[in-house]
Amino acid sequence: MKKLTVNLLMATAVFMLSNAAFAAGKTTIPTFEYLDADQNGFITSEEAASCETLITDFTTADTNQDGKLDQAEYATFSEKAAKKS
C-alpha cells in the first residue's frame, strides 16, 4: 500500500509537470527513465498516467499484453508518437 501511494504521488507530480509543458505548446514525449518512477525497468499504467499520449495508447503500446511497457515497447511507442506531432 505504501509503495502504491508513493507511486501515485510521483505520477501526480510528473503529470502536473508534463501538463505545464503541454500547456506551453510543447508536445514532448518523456524519456523511459522519467516515466519509470520506481526504476524497476517497466512502465506501468499508473506511471503512464502522467503522459496523456501514452495513457491513451497504453494498451496498443503494450504489445505483449503483460500490463507494463519494457524499454523496447516504449521506444516503439515514442517513435510513433514523435512522428504524429
C-alpha positions as CSV (number, residue, x, y, z in Angstrom):
1,M,0.0,0.0,0.0
2,K,2.8,2.4,0.9
3,K,4.5,1.7,-2.5
4,L,1.3,2.4,-4.4
5,T,0.8,5.7,-2.5
6,V,4.4,6.7,-3.3
7,N,3.9,5.8,-7.0
8,L,0.6,7.7,-7.2
9,L,2.2,10.8,-5.7
10,M,5.1,10.6,-8.1
11,A,2.8,10.1,-11.0
12,T,0.7,13.1,-9.9
13,A,3.8,15.2,-9.7
14,V,5.0,14.1,-13.1
15,F,1.5,14.6,-14.6
16,M,1.5,18.2,-13.3
17,L,4.9,18.9,-14.7
18,S,4.1,17.4,-18.1
19,N,0.8,19.3,-18.3
20,A,2.7,22.5,-17.8
21,A,4.9,21.6,-20.8
22,F,1.9,20.7,-22.9
23,A,0.1,23.9,-21.9
24,A,3.2,25.9,-23.1
25,G,2.6,24.4,-26.6
26,K,5.3,21.8,-26.5
27,T,4.5,18.3,-27.3
28,T,7.3,16.3,-25.8
29,I,7.5,12.6,-25.1
30,P,9.1,11.9,-21.7
31,T,12.0,9.5,-21.5
32,F,11.6,6.0,-20.4
33,E,13.6,6.7,-17.3
34,Y,11.5,9.7,-16.4
35,L,8.3,7.7,-16.6
36,D,9.7,4.6,-14.8
37,A,9.2,6.2,-11.4
38,D,10.1,3.2,-9.3
39,Q,13.1,2.4,-11.6
40,N,12.1,-1.3,-12.0
41,G,12.7,-1.4,-15.7
42,F,9.0,-1.2,-16.7
43,I,6.3,1.5,-17.1
44,T,3.0,0.5,-15.5
45,S,-0.3,2.1,-16.4
46,E,-0.1,4.1,-13.2
47,E,3.3,5.5,-14.2
48,A,2.0,6.1,-17.7
49,A,-0.9,8.2,-16.4
50,S,1.5,11.2,-16.3
51,C,1.7,11.2,-20.1
52,E,-1.6,11.8,-21.8
53,T,-0.4,10.5,-25.1
54,L,0.9,7.3,-23.5
55,I,-2.1,6.6,-21.3
56,T,-4.3,6.9,-24.4
57,D,-2.3,4.4,-26.3
58,F,-1.0,2.3,-23.5
59,T,-2.9,-0.9,-24.4
60,T,-1.6,-0.7,-28.0
61,A,1.9,0.1,-26.9
62,D,1.9,-3.0,-24.6
63,T,2.4,-5.4,-27.5
64,N,2.9,-8.5,-25.3
65,Q,-0.2,-7.5,-23.2
66,D,1.6,-8.0,-19.8
67,G,0.2,-4.8,-18.3
68,K,3.5,-2.9,-18.4
69,L,5.9,-1.5,-21.0
70,D,9.5,-2.5,-21.3
71,Q,12.1,-0.3,-23.0
72,A,11.6,-1.8,-26.4
73,E,7.8,-1.3,-26.3
74,Y,8.3,2.2,-25.1
75,A,10.8,3.0,-27.8
76,T,8.4,1.9,-30.5
77,F,5.6,3.9,-28.9
78,S,7.7,7.1,-28.6
79,E,9.0,6.8,-32.2
80,K,5.4,6.6,-33.5
81,A,4.3,9.5,-31.2
82,A,7.1,11.7,-32.4
83,K,6.1,11.2,-36.0
84,K,2.5,12.2,-35.2
85,S,3.5,15.5,-33.6
